[in-house]
Amino acid sequence: MTGQILFEQKHRGDVWRLEIASYQGRDFANWRKWYPDDGELKPTRTGLTIPLQRLPDLYAALAEYLAANGAADPPPS
């Protein structure tokens, strides 16, 4: 069950991913820790799912935080 990866962050040998995934015909955002195993990443049970309709709320909260903390500009590519 993998989908479109929106964000990845390496942390202590693992990778945290935010992705859009589907399960039993339903789409959701999946924030999950993955671990390397024989050269490929496998998901752990650690993480959470977010209903897609809540992504605008998450976006607004992140934008508000970044604007208030002087980090509203995206990082250079």
TAHU-V566619 format. One record per backbone hydrogen bond with DSSP energy under -1.0 kcal/mol. CO is the residue of the C=O (numbers start at 1). NH is the residue of the N-H. E is the energy in kcal/mol with one decimal. If there is no record, write none. Layout:
# TAHU-V566619
CO/NH/E, CO/NH/E
This chain:
# TAHU-V566619
4/20/-2.6, 7/18/-2.6, 9/16/-3.1, 11/14/-2.0, 14/11/-2.7, 15/34/-3.3, 16/9/-2.2, 17/32/-2.3, 18/6/-3.1, 18/7/-1.6, 19/30/-3.4, 21/28/-2.2, 23/26/-1.8, 26/23/-2.4, 28/21/-2.8, 29/50/-3.2, 30/19/-2.3, 31/48/-2.7, 32/17/-2.8, 33/44/-2.6, 34/15/-2.5, 35/42/-2.5, 37/40/-1.4, 40/37/-2.9, 42/35/-2.8, 46/33/-2.4, 48/31/-2.8, 50/29/-3.1, 51/54/-2.2, 52/55/-1.6, 54/58/-2.0, 55/59/-2.8, 56/60/-2.4, 57/61/-2.3, 58/62/-2.5, 59/63/-2.7, 60/64/-2.4, 61/65/-2.2, 62/66/-2.7, 63/67/-2.5, 64/68/-2.1, 65/69/-1.3, 66/71/-2.9
